[in-house]
């Protein structure tokens, strides 16, 4: 189940997002709105949900959330963006990684 998270996620939301993959949650993070969508089988599934909700493509980045270690991963096919100087699946800009991490930690890491 994919949820859009704008405020701290509940433990029920985390559990529902974990149903797809079990040990981690695929995310799409909107760095301008400070929100995320999580729980899809693919990062692109989450990305579509955010785009339909009004996010701009340039603001949405793929990440993973590992709730048992409270770590963020920064690798996703949706991150390959030569036009935004990101030629890798991994988010390469340290400042952008920090923004994504901060949003994920604030919304998911408090449980």
N, C-alpha and C positions, 0 to 999 in steps of 0.2 A: 504494500500500500504506500502510495506517495503522499506525503504531507508537505504543505507549504508552512514553514516555520518563521514567524515574525517576532515571537517572544519566546522565552525559555520553554523548551519542549517538556512535555510531561513524560513520566516514565511509560505511560501507556502508548504515547506517540512513538517513543524510542523502540518499544517492543514491536509495534506494528511495522515500523520501518525495517527492523531487523528480520522480519518474517521472510523477506525475499532471499537474502544471502546468508543469514545466520550469525556470522561473526563480525560483519562490518556493514556500513551503510554507504551506498553511492549517493553523492550529492551534486547539486548544481547550486552555486553560491552567487547571489547578486551583490556585488561589492558596493554598489551605489545605494541600494535600498536597505542593505544590511539584513537581507532575508536569505532563506535557502529552501530548496525542495529536496527531499530525501526519501529513499526507499525503493527506487526503481531497480530494475534488472541492469539497466545501462545508465550512464551519466546523461546520455541524450534523452532518456525518458524524463528525467528530472528537469533537464533544460527546457524541454517542450512545455512542461507545466508552468515554469516561470515565464516563458515567453508569452504564453496564452494569458498569463496574469498581468502582463504589461511591462515586464522587464525588457531591457534593451540587450541585444545579442552581445555587444561589446563589453557589457558589464557582468556577464554570466561566465563563471569559471567552474571547472570540474574538480572535485575533491572526494576524498573518502574519510569516513569517521570510524575509528576503532574504539567503541565505547568501553571495552574492558581495560584498555591502556590509556584511554583519553588522548589518543594521538590522531593527528590529521595527516593524510596522504595527499599529495598534490599531482597525481598522475591520472590523465584522462585523455581520450581521443579528442574531446571537445576543446582541449587546450591548444591544439595545433593551430596556430594563428600567425602565419608569417606577416600579415598586415598589421599585427600588433606586436611585432618583434618577439613572438614566442613560437619557435620552430620545432618545439619538442612536445611530447605528451605531458611532460612535467612543467609546471609553472616555473619559469626561469628567473623572473624578477624577484629579488628578495623582499622588496617593499610590497609587492602584490601578494606574495606568499603570506606575509605577515597580516595583511588585511583579511585574506581568506581565513587564515587560522584564527584570528581574533573573532570574526563573525561566528565561525563554527563553535569555538570554545564558549562564547557567550550564549549561544542558542542551544547547544547540545551538551556542553561539558559540565553543567551544574547539577547533573543528576547522579 
